[in-house]
Amino acid sequence: RAQAQAGARLVNATERRALLQGADIYDEMTALVDNRTLEIVERRRRTATVHRRGWLVRRMLLMADLVGLAAAFGLAELLTKETGDFADRFGLSAEIALFLATLPGWIVVTKLHGLYDHDEERTDHSTADDLTGVFHMVTVGVFLFLAGAWLTGLADPSMPKLLIFWALAIGLVTTGRATARALARRSVAYVQNTIIVGAGDVGQLIAKKLLQHPE
């Protein structure tokens, strides 16, 4: 009987110690049950298929790239008076049509540079990490356009206009990507579920780290 009572006291002491160690995490978790948490739960109930955050971020980045390239093209047209041989022969509308026709190629080049995949691979990936990739993507895209114009003989592009487009595209695409990521992270669809199996020292440490890094 004495051994049984001692064992019961030991188990109770262990349980109390575990509860005290997890009290801070429990308080932090219950503090998170706010209106946003309820909004997330309600959305999950109404959504048949819950996509990973990469599904949202890729689409936001794709839209940012298209808008950035289009804005760079439009500003380059406004800032330069030299239209180039292509526009002289076919007019501005044909030049716009040619640019729109090349947009799928820009997206392919961007995809080959891996600029749509890093956010799902790394939780701390930022737009600053994309700067080198965006620089390469725009440079390769402009080079391919020049090569295509030279090989086909269809156009003799204005070099000042291309340089202005190149510089503007790097800046606008990078800025657009930063905006897209900020908007995506404010969306309920960006949040992902996390399950920690086990409430020991390792499980508690993981929970604390997740609370310190919401991304």
ROBATOR-787956 format. One record per residue: residue number from 1; residue in three letters; chain; x, z, y of N, C-alpha, C in turn. Coordinates in nm, 2 decimals, decimal comma, padded with zeros to 4 digits. Each point is the difference from the previous one (the first is absolute). Layout:
[mardo NUM ALA A [X Z Y] [X Z Y] [X Z Y]]
...
***
This chain:
[mardo 1 ARG A [00,08 00,00 -00,12] [-00,08 00,00 00,12] [00,09 00,00 00,13]]
[mardo 2 ALA A [00,11 00,08 -00,01] [00,09 00,01 00,12] [00,06 -00,14 00,02]]
[mardo 3 GLN A [00,04 -00,07 -00,11] [00,06 -00,13 00,02] [-00,11 -00,10 00,06]]
[mardo 4 ALA A [-00,12 00,01 -00,05] [-00,10 -00,09 00,05] [-00,03 00,02 00,15]]
[mardo 5 GLN A [00,00 00,13 00,04] [-00,02 00,03 00,14] [00,11 -00,05 00,08]]
[mardo 6 ALA A [00,13 00,02 -00,05] [00,11 -00,05 00,07] [00,00 -00,15 00,01]]
[mardo 7 GLY A [-00,04 -00,07 -00,10] [-00,01 -00,15 00,00] [-00,10 -00,04 00,10]]
[mardo 8 ALA A [-00,12 00,07 00,01] [-00,10 -00,04 00,09] [00,05 00,02 00,14]]
[mardo 9 ARG A [00,07 00,11 00,03] [00,05 00,02 00,13] [00,11 -00,10 00,04]]
[mardo 10 LEU A [00,08 -00,05 -00,10] [00,10 -00,10 00,02] [-00,07 -00,13 00,04]]
[mardo 11 VAL A [-00,10 -00,04 -00,08] [-00,08 -00,13 00,03] [-00,06 00,01 00,14]]
[mardo 12 ASN A [-00,06 00,11 00,03] [-00,07 00,02 00,13] [00,10 -00,01 00,11]]
[mardo 13 ALA A [00,12 00,06 -00,02] [00,10 -00,01 00,11] [00,05 -00,14 00,01]]
[mardo 14 THR A [00,02 -00,07 -00,11] [00,04 -00,14 00,01] [-00,10 -00,09 00,07]]
[mardo 15 GLU A [-00,13 00,02 -00,03] [-00,10 -00,08 00,06] [-00,01 00,03 00,15]]
[mardo 16 ARG A [00,02 00,13 00,04] [-00,01 00,04 00,14] [00,12 -00,06 00,07]]
[mardo 17 ARG A [00,12 00,00 -00,06] [00,11 -00,06 00,07] [-00,01 -00,15 00,02]]
[mardo 18 ALA A [-00,06 -00,07 -00,10] [-00,03 -00,14 00,01] [-00,10 -00,03 00,11]]
[mardo 19 LEU A [-00,10 00,08 00,00] [-00,10 -00,02 00,11] [00,06 00,02 00,14]]
[mardo 20 LEU A [00,08 00,10 00,01] [00,07 00,03 00,13] [00,09 -00,12 00,04]]
[mardo 21 GLN A [00,07 -00,05 -00,10] [00,09 -00,11 00,03] [-00,08 -00,13 00,04]]
[mardo 22 GLY A [-00,12 -00,02 -00,05] [-00,08 -00,11 00,03] [-00,09 00,02 00,11]]
[mardo 23 ALA A [00,00 00,11 00,06] [-00,10 00,03 00,11] [00,02 -00,08 00,12]]
[mardo 24 ASP A [00,13 -00,02 00,04] [00,03 -00,08 00,12] [-00,05 -00,15 -00,02]]
[mardo 25 ILE A [00,02 -00,06 -00,12] [-00,04 -00,13 -00,03] [-00,15 -00,01 00,00]]
[mardo 26 TYR A [-00,07 00,10 -00,06] [-00,14 00,00 00,00] [-00,06 00,00 00,14]]
[mardo 27 ASP A [00,06 00,09 00,08] [-00,05 00,00 00,14] [00,02 -00,13 00,07]]
[mardo 28 GLU A [00,11 -00,07 -00,02] [00,03 -00,13 00,06] [-00,10 -00,10 -00,05]]
[mardo 29 MET A [-00,03 00,00 -00,13] [-00,09 -00,10 -00,06] [-00,14 00,02 00,05]]
[mardo 30 THR A [-00,05 00,13 00,01] [-00,13 00,02 00,05] [-00,02 -00,04 00,14]]
[mardo 31 ALA A [00,11 00,02 00,08] [00,00 -00,04 00,14] [-00,02 -00,15 00,02]]
[mardo 32 LEU A [00,04 -00,08 -00,11] [-00,01 -00,14 00,01] [-00,15 -00,05 -00,03]]
[mardo 33 VAL A [-00,08 00,09 -00,05] [-00,14 -00,04 -00,03] [-00,07 -00,01 00,14]]
[mardo 34 ASP A [00,01 -00,10 00,07] [-00,06 -00,02 00,13] [-00,09 -00,12 00,00]]
[mardo 35 ASN A [-00,04 -00,04 00,11] [-00,09 -00,12 00,01] [00,07 -00,12 -00,06]]
[mardo 36 ARG A [00,13 -00,02 00,02] [00,06 -00,12 -00,05] [00,00 00,00 -00,16]]
[mardo 37 THR A [00,03 00,12 -00,05] [-00,01 00,01 -00,15] [-00,13 -00,03 -00,05]]
[mardo 38 LEU A [-00,11 00,05 00,06] [-00,13 -00,03 -00,04] [-00,03 -00,15 00,02]]
[mardo 39 GLU A [00,06 -00,06 00,10] [-00,02 -00,15 00,02] [00,06 -00,08 -00,11]]
[mardo 40 ILE A [00,12 00,05 -00,04] [00,07 -00,07 -00,11] [-00,08 00,01 -00,13]]
[mardo 41 VAL A [-00,05 00,12 -00,03] [-00,07 00,02 -00,12] [-00,13 -00,08 00,00]]
[mardo 42 GLU A [-00,07 -00,01 00,11] [-00,12 -00,08 00,01] [00,03 -00,15 -00,02]]
[mardo 43 ARG A [00,11 -00,04 00,05] [00,04 -00,15 -00,01] [00,03 -00,03 -00,15]]
[mardo 44 ARG A [00,07 00,09 -00,06] [00,03 -00,02 -00,15] [-00,13 00,00 -00,08]]
[mardo 45 ARG A [-00,10 00,07 00,04] [-00,12 00,00 -00,08] [-00,07 -00,13 00,02]]
[mardo 46 ARG A [00,01 -00,06 00,12] [-00,08 -00,12 00,03] [00,08 -00,13 -00,04]]
[mardo 47 THR A [00,13 00,02 -00,03] [00,08 -00,12 -00,03] [00,02 -00,02 -00,15]]
[mardo 48 ALA A [-00,04 -00,12 -00,05] [00,01 -00,03 -00,14] [00,14 -00,01 -00,05]]
[mardo 49 THR A [00,09 -00,06 00,08] [00,14 -00,02 -00,03] [00,08 00,06 00,11]]
[mardo 50 VAL A [00,09 00,09 -00,04] [00,09 00,06 00,10] [00,13 -00,06 -00,01]]
[mardo 51 HIS A [00,04 -00,07 00,10] [00,13 -00,07 00,00] [00,11 00,09 00,04]]
[mardo 52 ARG A [00,13 -00,04 -00,04] [00,11 00,07 00,04] [00,03 -00,03 00,15]]
[mardo 53 ARG A [00,08 00,08 00,07] [00,02 -00,02 00,14] [00,07 -00,13 00,03]]
[mardo 54 GLY A [00,08 -00,05 -00,10] [00,06 -00,13 00,02] [-00,10 -00,12 00,03]]
[mardo 55 TRP A [-00,11 00,01 -00,07] [-00,11 -00,10 00,02] [-00,04 -00,01 00,15]]
[mardo 56 LEU A [-00,01 00,12 00,06] [-00,04 00,00 00,15] [00,11 -00,04 00,08]]
[mardo 57 VAL A [00,12 00,06 -00,02] [00,12 -00,03 00,09] [00,04 -00,15 -00,01]]
[mardo 58 ARG A [00,00 -00,06 -00,11] [00,03 -00,14 -00,01] [-00,09 -00,09 00,08]]
[mardo 59 ARG A [-00,12 00,03 00,00] [-00,10 -00,08 00,08] [00,02 00,03 00,15]]
[mardo 60 MET A [00,03 00,12 00,04] [00,02 00,03 00,14] [00,13 -00,07 00,05]]
[mardo 61 LEU A [00,10 00,00 -00,09] [00,13 -00,06 00,04] [-00,02 -00,15 00,01]]
[mardo 62 LEU A [-00,07 -00,06 -00,09] [-00,03 -00,14 00,00] [-00,07 -00,04 00,13]]
[mardo 63 MET A [-00,10 00,07 00,04] [-00,07 -00,03 00,12] [00,10 00,02 00,12]]
[mardo 64 ALA A [00,08 00,10 00,00] [00,10 00,02 00,11] [00,09 -00,12 00,01]]
[mardo 65 ASP A [00,05 -00,05 -00,11] [00,10 -00,11 00,00] [-00,07 -00,12 00,05]]
[mardo 66 LEU A [-00,12 -00,03 -00,04] [-00,07 -00,12 00,05] [-00,03 00,01 00,15]]
[mardo 67 VAL A [-00,04 00,11 00,05] [-00,03 00,02 00,14] [00,13 -00,01 00,08]]
[mardo 68 GLY A [00,11 00,07 -00,05] [00,13 -00,01 00,07] [00,05 -00,14 00,01]]
[mardo 69 LEU A [00,00 -00,07 -00,11] [00,05 -00,14 00,01] [-00,08 -00,09 00,09]]
[mardo 70 ALA A [-00,14 00,02 -00,01] [-00,08 -00,08 00,09] [00,02 00,03 00,15]]
[mardo 71 ALA A [00,02 00,13 00,02] [00,02 00,04 00,14] [00,13 -00,05 00,05]]
[mardo 72 ALA A [00,11 00,00 -00,08] [00,13 -00,05 00,04] [-00,01 -00,15 00,02]]
[mardo 73 PHE A [-00,08 -00,07 -00,08] [-00,01 -00,15 00,02] [-00,07 -00,02 00,14]]
[mardo 74 GLY A [-00,11 00,07 00,02] [-00,08 -00,02 00,13] [00,09 00,03 00,12]]
[mardo 75 LEU A [00,07 00,11 00,00] [00,08 00,04 00,11] [00,12 -00,10 00,02]]
[mardo 76 ALA A [00,06 -00,05 -00,11] [00,10 -00,10 00,01] [-00,05 -00,13 00,07]]
[mardo 77 GLU A [-00,12 -00,03 -00,03] [-00,07 -00,12 00,06] [-00,02 00,02 00,15]]
[mardo 78 LEU A [-00,04 00,12 00,04] [-00,02 00,03 00,14] [00,13 00,02 00,08]]
[mardo 79 LEU A [00,10 00,05 -00,06] [00,12 00,02 00,07] [00,10 -00,12 00,01]]
[mardo 80 THR A [-00,03 -00,10 -00,07] [00,09 -00,12 00,00] [-00,07 -00,12 00,05]]
[mardo 81 LYS A [00,06 -00,08 00,08] [-00,05 -00,12 00,04] [00,04 -00,12 -00,08]]
[mardo 82 GLU A [00,11 00,02 -00,08] [00,05 -00,10 -00,08] [-00,09 00,00 -00,13]]
[mardo 83 THR A [-00,07 -00,10 -00,03] [-00,09 -00,01 -00,11] [00,07 -00,06 -00,12]]
[mardo 84 GLY A [00,10 -00,08 00,01] [00,06 -00,06 -00,11] [-00,06 -00,13 -00,04]]
[mardo 85 ASP A [00,07 -00,08 -00,08] [-00,05 -00,13 -00,03] [-00,13 00,00 -00,08]]
[mardo 86 PHE A [-00,02 00,10 -00,08] [-00,13 00,00 -00,08] [-00,12 00,02 00,09]]
[mardo 87 ALA A [00,01 00,09 00,09] [-00,12 00,02 00,09] [-00,02 -00,12 00,09]]
[mardo 88 ASP A [00,12 -00,06 00,04] [-00,01 -00,12 00,09] [-00,08 -00,11 -00,07]]
[mardo 89 ARG A [00,02 -00,02 -00,13] [-00,06 -00,11 -00,07] [-00,14 00,03 -00,05]]
[mardo 90 PHE A [-00,02 00,13 -00,04] [-00,13 00,03 -00,07] [-00,09 00,10 00,08]]
[mardo 91 GLY A [00,06 00,06 00,10] [-00,08 00,10 00,08] [00,01 00,14 -00,05]]
[mardo 92 LEU A [-00,05 00,09 00,09] [00,01 00,14 -00,04] [-00,09 00,04 -00,11]]
[mardo 93 SER A [-00,11 -00,06 -00,02] [-00,09 00,03 -00,11] [00,06 -00,03 -00,13]]
[mardo 94 ALA A [00,08 -00,10 -00,01] [00,06 -00,04 -00,13] [00,12 00,10 -00,02]]
[mardo 95 GLU A [00,06 00,05 00,10] [00,11 00,10 -00,01] [-00,06 00,13 -00,05]]
[mardo 96 ILE A [-00,12 00,04 00,05] [-00,06 00,12 -00,05] [-00,04 -00,02 -00,14]]
[mardo 97 ALA A [-00,06 -00,11 -00,04] [-00,04 -00,03 -00,14] [00,12 00,01 -00,09]]
[mardo 98 LEU A [00,11 -00,05 00,04] [00,12 00,00 -00,08] [00,05 00,15 -00,02]]
[mardo 99 PHE A [-00,01 00,08 00,11] [00,04 00,14 -00,02] [-00,09 00,07 -00,09]]
[mardo 100 LEU A [-00,13 -00,02 00,01] [-00,10 00,06 -00,09] [00,03 -00,04 -00,15]]
[mardo 101 ALA A [00,04 -00,12 -00,02] [00,02 -00,05 -00,13] [00,13 00,07 -00,06]]
[mardo 102 THR A [00,09 00,04 00,08] [00,12 00,06 -00,05] [-00,01 00,15 -00,02]]
[mardo 103 LEU A [-00,12 00,06 00,04] [-00,02 00,15 -00,02] [00,01 00,04 -00,15]]
[mardo 104 PRO A [-00,06 -00,07 -00,09] [00,02 00,04 -00,14] [00,15 00,01 -00,04]]
[mardo 105 GLY A [00,08 -00,09 00,05] [00,14 00,00 -00,03] [00,07 00,12 00,06]]
[mardo 106 TRP A [-00,04 00,04 00,12] [00,06 00,13 00,06] [-00,04 00,12 -00,09]]
[mardo 107 ILE A [-00,12 00,00 -00,05] [-00,04 00,12 -00,09] [00,08 00,00 -00,13]]
[mardo 108 VAL A [00,02 -00,12 -00,05] [00,08 -00,01 -00,13] [00,15 00,05 00,03]]
[mardo 109 VAL A [00,06 -00,04 00,11] [00,13 00,05 00,03] [00,00 00,15 00,02]]
[mardo 110 THR A [-00,10 00,05 00,07] [-00,01 00,15 00,02] [-00,02 00,07 -00,14]]
[mardo 111 LYS A [-00,08 -00,05 -00,09] [-00,01 00,06 -00,13] [00,13 -00,01 -00,08]]
[mardo 112 LEU A [00,07 -00,11 00,01] [00,13 00,00 -00,07] [00,10 00,10 00,05]]
[mardo 113 HIS A [-00,01 00,04 00,13] [00,08 00,10 00,05] [-00,04 00,14 -00,03]]
[mardo 114 GLY A [-00,11 00,01 -00,08] [-00,05 00,13 -00,04] [-00,06 00,09 00,11]]
[mardo 115 LEU A [-00,05 -00,07 00,10] [-00,05 00,08 00,12] [-00,14 00,05 -00,02]]
[mardo 116 TYR A [-00,07 -00,03 -00,11] [-00,13 00,05 -00,03] [00,00 00,10 -00,11]]
[mardo 117 ASP A [00,12 00,03 -00,06] [00,00 00,09 -00,12] [00,06 00,13 00,03]]
[mardo 118 HIS A [00,08 00,02 00,10] [00,08 00,12 00,02] [-00,09 00,13 00,02]]
[mardo 119 ASP A [-00,11 -00,02 00,06] [-00,08 00,12 00,04] [-00,05 00,07 -00,13]]
[mardo 120 GLU A [-00,03 -00,08 -00,10] [-00,05 00,07 -00,13] [00,12 00,05 -00,08]]
[mardo 121 GLU A [00,12 -00,06 00,02] [00,12 00,05 -00,08] [00,06 00,12 00,06]]
[mardo 122 ARG A [-00,01 00,02 00,14] [00,06 00,11 00,06] [-00,09 00,07 00,10]]
[mardo 123 THR A [-00,02 00,13 -00,01] [-00,10 00,06 00,08] [00,05 00,02 00,15]]
[mardo 124 ASP A [00,13 -00,01 00,02] [00,05 00,02 00,13] [00,04 -00,13 00,07]]
[mardo 125 HIS A [-00,05 -00,11 -00,05] [00,04 -00,13 00,05] [-00,06 -00,02 00,14]]
[mardo 126 SER A [00,07 -00,04 00,10] [-00,05 -00,02 00,13] [00,03 -00,14 00,05]]
[mardo 127 THR A [-00,06 -00,03 00,12] [00,02 -00,14 00,06] [00,15 -00,02 00,04]]
[mardo 128 ALA A [00,07 00,11 00,03] [00,14 -00,02 00,03] [00,08 -00,05 -00,12]]
[mardo 129 ASP A [-00,05 00,04 -00,12] [00,07 -00,05 -00,12] [-00,03 -00,15 -00,02]]
[mardo 130 ASP A [-00,10 -00,05 00,07] [-00,04 -00,14 -00,02] [00,07 -00,10 00,10]]
[mardo 131 LEU A [00,07 00,06 00,10] [00,05 -00,08 00,10] [00,10 -00,11 -00,05]]
[mardo 132 THR A [00,09 00,04 -00,09] [00,09 -00,10 -00,05] [-00,07 -00,11 -00,08]]
[mardo 133 GLY A [-00,10 00,04 -00,08] [-00,08 -00,09 -00,08] [-00,08 -00,10 00,09]]
[mardo 134 VAL A [-00,06 00,06 00,11] [-00,07 -00,09 00,09] [00,09 -00,10 00,07]]
[mardo 135 PHE A [00,12 00,05 00,04] [00,10 -00,09 00,06] [00,04 -00,11 -00,09]]
[mardo 136 HIS A [00,02 00,03 -00,12] [00,04 -00,11 -00,10] [-00,12 -00,09 -00,02]]
[mardo 137 MET A [-00,12 00,06 -00,01] [-00,12 -00,09 -00,03] [-00,02 -00,10 00,11]]
[mardo 138 VAL A [00,00 00,05 00,13] [-00,02 -00,09 00,11] [00,11 -00,10 00,01]]
[mardo 139 THR A [00,12 00,04 -00,02] [00,11 -00,09 00,01] [-00,01 -00,11 -00,11]]
[mardo 140 VAL A [-00,03 00,04 -00,12] [-00,01 -00,10 -00,11] [-00,12 -00,09 00,03]]
[mardo 141 GLY A [-00,11 00,05 00,05] [-00,12 -00,08 00,03] [00,03 -00,11 00,10]]
[mardo 142 VAL A [00,07 00,04 00,11] [00,04 -00,09 00,11] [00,10 -00,11 -00,06]]
[mardo 143 PHE A [00,09 00,04 -00,08] [00,10 -00,09 -00,06] [-00,08 -00,10 -00,09]]
[mardo 144 LEU A [-00,09 00,05 -00,08] [-00,07 -00,09 -00,09] [-00,09 -00,10 00,08]]
[mardo 145 PHE A [-00,05 00,04 00,11] [-00,08 -00,09 00,09] [00,09 -00,11 00,05]]
[mardo 146 LEU A [00,12 00,04 00,05] [00,09 -00,09 00,06] [00,05 -00,10 -00,11]]
[mardo 147 ALA A [00,02 00,05 -00,12] [00,05 -00,09 -00,11] [-00,11 -00,10 -00,04]]
[mardo 148 GLY A [-00,13 00,05 00,00] [-00,11 -00,08 -00,04] [-00,02 -00,11 00,11]]
[mardo 149 ALA A [00,01 00,04 00,13] [-00,02 -00,10 00,11] [00,11 -00,11 -00,01]]
[mardo 150 TRP A [00,13 00,04 -00,03] [00,11 -00,09 -00,01] [-00,02 -00,09 -00,12]]
[mardo 151 LEU A [-00,04 00,05 -00,11] [-00,01 -00,08 -00,13] [-00,11 -00,10 00,01]]
[mardo 152 THR A [-00,11 00,04 00,06] [-00,12 -00,09 00,01] [00,00 -00,09 00,12]]
[mardo 153 GLY A [00,08 00,04 00,10] [00,00 -00,08 00,12] [-00,13 00,01 00,08]]
[mardo 154 LEU A [-00,08 00,09 -00,04] [-00,13 00,01 00,07] [00,01 00,05 00,14]]
[mardo 155 ALA A [00,10 00,09 00,02] [00,00 00,07 00,14] [00,15 00,02 00,03]]
[mardo 156 ASP A [00,02 00,02 00,13] [00,13 00,04 00,06] [-00,03 00,12 00,08]]
[mardo 157 PRO A [-00,01 00,12 -00,06] [-00,04 00,12 00,07] [00,09 00,04 00,11]]
[mardo 158 SER A [-00,06 00,06 00,10] [00,08 00,05 00,12] [00,07 00,12 -00,04]]
[mardo 159 MET A [00,13 00,00 00,01] [00,08 00,12 -00,03] [-00,03 00,12 00,08]]
[mardo 160 PRO A [-00,01 -00,01 00,13] [-00,04 00,12 00,08] [-00,13 00,06 -00,05]]
[mardo 161 LYS A [-00,10 -00,08 -00,03] [-00,12 00,05 -00,04] [00,01 00,07 -00,14]]
[mardo 162 LEU A [00,08 -00,06 -00,09] [00,02 00,07 -00,13] [00,08 00,13 00,02]]
[mardo 163 LEU A [00,09 00,01 00,09] [00,08 00,12 00,02] [-00,09 00,11 00,05]]
[mardo 164 ILE A [-00,09 -00,04 00,10] [-00,09 00,10 00,06] [-00,10 00,04 -00,11]]
[mardo 165 PHE A [-00,05 -00,09 -00,08] [-00,09 00,04 -00,11] [00,07 00,09 -00,10]]
[mardo 166 TRP A [00,12 -00,03 -00,03] [00,08 00,08 -00,10] [00,01 00,15 00,06]]
[mardo 167 ALA A [00,04 00,01 00,12] [00,02 00,14 00,06] [-00,14 00,07 00,01]]
[mardo 168 LEU A [-00,10 -00,07 00,05] [-00,13 00,06 00,01] [-00,06 00,04 -00,14]]
[mardo 169 ALA A [00,02 -00,09 -00,10] [-00,06 00,03 -00,13] [00,06 00,13 -00,06]]
[mardo 170 ILE A [00,13 00,02 00,02] [00,07 00,12 -00,06] [-00,06 00,12 00,07]]
[mardo 171 GLY A [-00,01 00,00 00,13] [-00,06 00,11 00,07] [-00,14 00,03 -00,03]]
[mardo 172 LEU A [-00,09 -00,11 00,01] [-00,14 00,02 -00,02] [-00,04 00,04 -00,14]]
[mardo 173 VAL A [00,07 -00,06 -00,10] [-00,03 00,03 -00,14] [00,04 00,14 -00,03]]
[mardo 174 THR A [00,11 00,05 00,05] [00,05 00,13 -00,02] [-00,10 00,10 00,06]]
[mardo 175 THR A [-00,04 -00,03 00,13] [-00,10 00,09 00,07] [-00,13 00,00 -00,08]]
[mardo 176 GLY A [-00,05 -00,12 -00,04] [-00,12 00,00 -00,07] [00,00 00,07 -00,13]]
[mardo 177 ARG A [00,11 00,00 -00,07] [00,01 00,08 -00,13] [00,00 00,15 00,03]]
[mardo 178 ALA A [00,06 00,04 00,11] [00,00 00,14 00,03] [-00,15 00,05 00,03]]
[mardo 179 THR A [-00,07 -00,09 00,07] [-00,14 00,03 00,03] [-00,08 00,00 -00,12]]
[mardo 180 ALA A [00,02 -00,10 -00,09] [-00,08 -00,01 -00,13] [00,02 00,13 -00,08]]
[mardo 181 ARG A [00,13 00,04 -00,01] [00,02 00,12 -00,08] [-00,06 00,13 00,06]]
[mardo 182 ALA A [00,00 00,01 00,13] [-00,06 00,11 00,06] [-00,15 00,00 -00,02]]
[mardo 183 LEU A [-00,07 -00,11 00,01] [-00,14 -00,01 -00,03] [-00,03 00,02 -00,15]]
[mardo 184 ALA A [00,08 -00,05 -00,09] [-00,02 00,02 -00,14] [00,01 00,15 -00,04]]
[mardo 185 ARG A [00,09 00,07 00,06] [00,02 00,14 -00,04] [-00,11 00,09 00,06]]
[mardo 186 ARG A [-00,08 -00,05 00,09] [-00,11 00,07 00,05] [-00,13 -00,03 -00,08]]
[mardo 187 SER A [00,01 -00,09 -00,09] [-00,12 -00,04 -00,08] [-00,01 00,09 -00,12]]
[mardo 188 VAL A [-00,13 00,03 -00,04] [-00,02 00,08 -00,11] [00,05 -00,07 -00,13]]
[mardo 189 ALA A [00,00 -00,14 00,00] [00,04 -00,07 -00,12] [00,15 00,01 -00,02]]
[mardo 190 TYR A [00,08 00,05 00,10] [00,14 00,02 -00,02] [00,03 00,12 -00,08]]
[mardo 191 VAL A [-00,08 00,10 00,00] [00,02 00,13 -00,07] [-00,01 -00,02 -00,15]]
[mardo 192 GLN A [00,10 00,05 -00,08] [00,00 -00,01 -00,14] [-00,02 00,14 -00,07]]
[mardo 193 ASN A [-00,06 00,00 -00,11] [-00,02 00,13 -00,08] [00,14 00,04 -00,06]]
[mardo 194 THR A [00,02 00,13 -00,01] [00,12 00,05 -00,07] [-00,04 00,12 -00,09]]
[mardo 195 ILE A [00,04 -00,01 -00,12] [-00,03 00,11 -00,10] [00,14 00,06 -00,04]]
[mardo 196 ILE A [00,01 00,13 00,01] [00,12 00,07 -00,04] [-00,04 00,08 -00,13]]
[mardo 197 VAL A [00,06 -00,03 -00,11] [-00,03 00,07 -00,12] [00,10 00,12 -00,02]]
[mardo 198 GLY A [-00,05 00,12 00,01] [00,08 00,12 -00,01] [00,01 00,07 00,13]]
[mardo 199 ALA A [-00,01 00,13 00,00] [00,01 00,08 00,13] [00,12 00,09 00,00]]
[mardo 200 GLY A [00,11 -00,04 -00,08] [00,12 00,08 00,00] [00,08 -00,02 00,13]]
[mardo 201 ASP A [00,13 00,04 -00,01] [00,09 -00,02 00,12] [00,01 -00,14 00,04]]
[mardo 202 VAL A [00,01 -00,09 -00,10] [00,02 -00,15 00,03] [-00,13 -00,05 00,06]]
[mardo 203 GLY A [-00,11 00,03 -00,06] [-00,13 -00,05 00,05] [-00,02 00,05 00,14]]
[mardo 204 GLN A [00,03 00,12 00,03] [-00,02 00,06 00,14] [00,09 -00,07 00,10]]
[mardo 205 LEU A [00,12 -00,03 -00,05] [00,10 -00,06 00,09] [-00,05 -00,14 00,04]]
[mardo 206 ILE A [-00,05 -00,07 -00,10] [-00,05 -00,14 00,02] [-00,12 00,01 00,10]]
[mardo 207 ALA A [-00,09 00,09 -00,02] [-00,11 00,02 00,09] [00,04 00,02 00,14]]
[mardo 208 LYS A [00,10 00,09 00,02] [00,05 00,03 00,13] [00,06 -00,12 00,07]]
[mardo 209 LYS A [00,08 -00,08 -00,08] [00,06 -00,12 00,06] [-00,11 -00,10 00,03]]
[mardo 210 LEU A [-00,10 -00,02 -00,08] [-00,11 -00,09 00,04] [-00,07 00,04 00,12]]
[mardo 211 LEU A [-00,02 00,13 00,02] [-00,07 00,05 00,12] [00,09 -00,02 00,13]]
[mardo 212 GLN A [00,13 00,01 -00,02] [00,09 -00,03 00,11] [00,02 -00,14 00,03]]
[mardo 213 HIS A [-00,03 -00,09 -00,09] [00,01 -00,15 00,02] [-00,13 -00,06 -00,03]]
[mardo 214 PRO A [-00,09 -00,01 00,09] [-00,13 -00,06 -00,03] [00,00 -00,15 -00,04]]
[mardo 215 GLU A [00,11 -00,07 00,04] [00,01 -00,14 -00,04] [00,02 -00,02 -00,15]]
***
